[in-house]
Amino acid sequence: RVLDASPWLRDGRLGARTHYKQHQPARVPDRWGGKCVRFDGVDDRIQMDGPVVPSRRFTVECWVRPESWGWPKHNGSAIIFASANADCVVSLDQTGILALSRKADRGWVRVRGKTPLPLNEWTHVATTFDGATLTLFQNGVEVGSTPAAGARHISRFGIGFNTVTRGSFFHGCIDDVRIHERVLAPNEFGPHNPLAGR
């Protein structure tokens, strides 16, 4: 299990619903003296069930260390994290560019980053939604936003894979996934705030 430190105690399941060992990401040392999970890019996955991402406003953030870009198996994007109802989908395409998608009232909306994530280095990724606008951050710096109004029903949440298609597997490490019920300013991201020391 991946333990949820919030009062909701919605722990993540390594391997999602399959419980098969080959679907479980490995626990490896992270940059800060703790542990993170490493996904093999083939079939590793973590799933959290129940209402995880708030529907009206939220911040989702984490640290990622990709070992390859996209999901070569199907020449597509790799999911970093995503809610099954498409309230918040953050992925990495085959050129290393972050993308943030959401199914809003006006249909699918998308925000793309500007520079590729470096391979084998840690990058902080965050997204916020204030009820009207979806914003994407890379290392604490805003890289894009788009109108995205519309409340969605709350659903399960996948880390490192798409819980709907059972694909789009991420290759690399993910650490400190945090979901907040409010919009955080970049100086509130944490732990290990990417803006510290700037």
LINQUIUR-V181003 format. One record per helix or strand of 3 or more residues. SS is the DSSP state (~ for helix, > for strand). FROM is the first residue (numbers start at 1). TO is the last residue. If there is no record, write none. Layout:
SS:FROM:TO
SS:FROM:TO
This chain:
>:12:14
~:21:23
>:26:29
>:35:40
>:46:48
>:58:66
~:72:74
>:78:83
>:89:92
>:98:104
>:107:112
>:123:129
>:133:138
>:141:147
>:157:159
>:171:180
~:186:188
